[in-house]
């Protein structure tokens, strides 16, 4: 584990809301689960934690309440080796929390337990097995007050990379102003990494969400988006269609779930790398882990095929655990697997019991 940084520079700054996450002790609808285990969640802090475990200097910028949940979040994220010195504590607003079942799909509407949503409200999508159900308690949270006035640009731009996600844009008008401020095309900004992370439930009361996310993505240098997200948010099918709609970023990475991911450069050159087979425990956090693995390889100057493979390997580690954060593979092991020839790579399987790889040509 890397130690938290103490100076003003770091490899990656991750900015966004983190929440205390409650996972059920057994499968089933939230209404039937008798107890929950506490963990942490938050796309941006997940990326920061995984990158820190990969040996990089990372800083998380966010806001939490002065409540115990906020203290738990800050301590837990710092324990992963992340610099939390820029985290603000808000005495008037709470730390966000959420409850979830075994999985959370980015494009599936979830139960929003904001003050305007009655507790009797059923899930907005029919329940089926397996299913995903999420209940957010984040309306009016400390993080929703983030704004250009509260988050100085020089703090957010203090790393080689600034990683943002579309979740922050959904929290409030002030948060949207902050992201526009930080993605402004002015001199001195670091490489901007943006994960679209379309969450239908968070945009339920703001139908302009898809256009906001597209505008933000077009202002960034490196963009991650799931193929299902692009279709749900923008009605776009296929990596080429997404690239045509987002011509500005230097590199676009379209994730195809278990099938793999495609990276497309600004000139249209595309590369698709399949994902290894994985014994999946829970899908939550896999997208964040993929971004962290890809960014780690980017920081190390690795070629594009290796960046995609490192993204897949780190995502696989998240898929094999029930929480948001899996232990990324050690760098030596990840480098060895990323260097496999195509036949060996395509036969690779990540075992959930040991989180160890099995190579087979059978």
RAMOHU-V738056 format. One record per pair of residues at least 12 apart in sequence whose ideal C-beta (glycine too) atoms are under 7 Angstrom apart, sorted by the first residue. I is the first residue (numbers start at 1). J is the second residue. Records with the same first field share a line. If there is no record, write none. Layout:
I = J  J
This chain:
1 = 53  80  81
2 = 52  55  56  57  81
3 = 81
4 = 78  81  82  83
5 = 57  59  83
8 = 158
9 = 158  159
10 = 57  58  59  83  158  159
11 = 56  57  58  159  160  161  299
12 = 48  51  56  58  159  160  161  163  295
13 = 59  61  156  158  159  162
14 = 44  45  47  48  58  60  163
15 = 44  61  62  156  162  164  168
16 = 42  43  44  62  164  165  167  168
17 = 42  62  96  141  143  167  168  171
18 = 40  41  42  45  62  73  77
19 = 41  42  96  97  98  138
20 = 38  40  69  72  73  95  97
21 = 39  40  41  98  100  324
22 = 36  38  97  99
23 = 36  37  39  100  322  323
24 = 36  101
25 = 37
27 = 102
29 = 127  133
30 = 99  101  133  135
36 = 99
39 = 323  324
40 = 73  76  77  324
41 = 98  324
43 = 165  167  195  197  288
44 = 60  163  165
45 = 60  62  77
46 = 285  288  324  325
47 = 163  288  291  292
48 = 60  82
49 = 77  80  82  325
50 = 289  292  314  325  328
51 = 292  295  296
52 = 80  81  82
53 = 80  81  327  328
54 = 292  296  328  331
55 = 331
56 = 296  299
58 = 82  83
59 = 82  83  86  159
60 = 77  82  84  87
61 = 86  87  151  155  156
62 = 87  143
63 = 88  90  142  143  145  146
64 = 87  89  95  142
65 = 90  93  94  95  142
66 = 89  90  91
67 = 94  95
69 = 95  97
70 = 89  95
73 = 95
74 = 87
86 = 155
88 = 150
90 = 142  145
93 = 140  141  142  145
94 = 141  142
95 = 141  142
96 = 137  138  141  143
97 = 137
98 = 134  135  136  137  138
99 = 135
100 = 133  134
101 = 131  132  133
102 = 130  282
103 = 130  132  282  283  284
104 = 132  134  284
105 = 132
106 = 197  198  199  226  229
107 = 198  200  228  229  232
108 = 125  132  200
109 = 124  125  200  201  204
110 = 133  134  136  201
111 = 123  124  133  134  135
112 = 136  201  204
113 = 135  136  137
114 = 139
115 = 139
136 = 201
143 = 171
144 = 171  172  175
145 = 174
146 = 174  175  178
147 = 174  177  178
148 = 177  178  181
151 = 178
153 = 181  182
156 = 182
157 = 188  189  190
159 = 190
160 = 190  191  299
161 = 190  191  193  295
162 = 182  190  192  193
163 = 193  295
164 = 179  182  194
165 = 194  195  197
166 = 196  197  198  213  216
167 = 197  199  202
169 = 212  213  216
170 = 199  202  203  209
176 = 212
179 = 216
183 = 216  219  220
185 = 219
191 = 221  222
192 = 220  221
193 = 220  222  295
194 = 216  217  220  223
195 = 224  287  291
196 = 213  217  223  224  225  229
198 = 213  229  232  233
200 = 232
210 = 233  234
213 = 233
214 = 234  245
217 = 246  249
218 = 246  248
220 = 249
221 = 249  250
222 = 249  250  251
223 = 246  249  252  253
224 = 253  255  291
225 = 242  254
226 = 255  287
227 = 254  255  256
230 = 242  254
239 = 254  262  264  270
242 = 254
243 = 264
250 = 266
251 = 263  265
252 = 264
253 = 294
255 = 287  290
258 = 275
259 = 274  275
260 = 272  273  274  275
261 = 273  308  311
263 = 304  308
271 = 304  305  308
273 = 305  308  309  312
274 = 346
275 = 312
276 = 312  316  348  349  350
277 = 349
278 = 316  319  320  350
279 = 320  350  351  352
280 = 319
281 = 319  320  321  322  352
282 = 322
283 = 319
284 = 324
285 = 318  324  325
286 = 315  318  319
289 = 314  315  317  318  326
290 = 311  312  314  315
292 = 314
293 = 310  311  313  314  315  328
294 = 307  308  310  311
296 = 310
297 = 310
306 = 338
309 = 338
310 = 334  338
313 = 329  334  337  338
314 = 328
316 = 350
317 = 329  355
320 = 350  352  355
327 = 355
337 = 357
343 = 361
344 = 359
347 = 359  360  361
